[in-house]
Amino acid sequence: MPRPQPDWLSALPRNRLLAEYSMWSANLIRLADDLARITPFADILHIDVADGHFAPALLFFPDLVAALRGQTALPIHVHLMVDDAVLISQIDQFAEAGADLISLHVENANAAEGLQRIGAHGVKAGMVLRVETPVARAADWVGRLDMLTLLGTAIGVKGQGLDPTAGARLGEAQALIAGAGRRVVLAADGGIRDTTVPLLRAAGAETVVMGSLAFGAPDLAERMRWLHGV
Ligand SMILES: O=C(CO)[C@@H](O)[C@H](O)COP(=O)(O)O
């Protein structure tokens, strides 16, 4: 299976909202079927990784990324929600498994070393902010990022409603990115619903991490036509 080209992120369309598909919301018993079903529509696959401490959930592992890598040419984005004690080792393992973009958290004390390590693997670098973390915390980092993601819900829990601060926070992030001197894709993760996507798009989100909105859609082609029109 061919891997995405090194410039895959800049080659993605800029005239419509991008769709990251969160595999946490896939049917894990029928993962191959779901992968085939979403492949025509997904811009990026999103893999959440949580250690049960930095974030309450216990989620995915490098072997899953390696298995997906063997079956898909879609870019794979790994979102690390892990403590500093394991951050560098997790970066190594997910990069070696075939991730194309790895995001760590601004709240990680080892963020500088982590970003350096991601770069050393030749993988694109992202940063994520918890919903309660001031957006200004990203100011020192945007010049080193390919993607900046704002959580719109409490970290590591599915099925929640969007926090009312999400729109204003995206506006703040957009202003930071404008001064970054490079292309940084602005992403919204959590609370992605048919009622919230228009607001997030208007506030500056360039990509949304779709969970139940995609995997629970009765007609995925129709849902994606809608998304691309927002
Ligand atoms: O990490 C998250 C949410 O924080 C996503 O990756 C989930 O997959 C979202 O699922 P829904 O709540 O949209 O169904």
The ligand as a MOL file (V3000), in Angstrom:
LIG
                    3D

  0  0  0     0  0            999 V3000
M  V30 BEGIN CTAB
M  V30 COUNTS 14 13 0 0 0
M  V30 BEGIN ATOM
M  V30 1 O -11.6350 12.3410 20.8570 0
M  V30 2 C -12.7290 12.5630 20.4690 0
M  V30 3 C -13.6070 13.4330 21.2570 0
M  V30 4 O -12.8580 14.1030 22.2330 0
M  V30 5 C -13.1630 12.0530 19.1480 0
M  V30 6 O -12.0690 11.4640 18.5140 0
M  V30 7 C -14.3190 11.0950 19.2700 0
M  V30 8 O -14.2870 10.0570 18.3170 0
M  V30 9 C -15.5520 11.8850 19.1110 0
M  V30 10 O -16.7100 11.1080 19.0710 0
M  V30 11 P -18.1320 11.8310 19.0440 0
M  V30 12 O -18.3560 12.3980 20.4150 0
M  V30 13 O -18.0290 12.8980 18.0030 0
M  V30 14 O -19.0680 10.7440 18.6860 0
M  V30 END ATOM
M  V30 BEGIN BOND
M  V30 1 2 1 2
M  V30 2 1 2 3
M  V30 3 1 2 5
M  V30 4 1 3 4
M  V30 5 1 5 6
M  V30 6 1 5 7
M  V30 7 1 7 8
M  V30 8 1 7 9
M  V30 9 1 9 10
M  V30 10 1 10 11
M  V30 11 2 11 12
M  V30 12 1 11 13
M  V30 13 1 11 14
M  V30 END BOND
M  V30 END CTAB
M  END
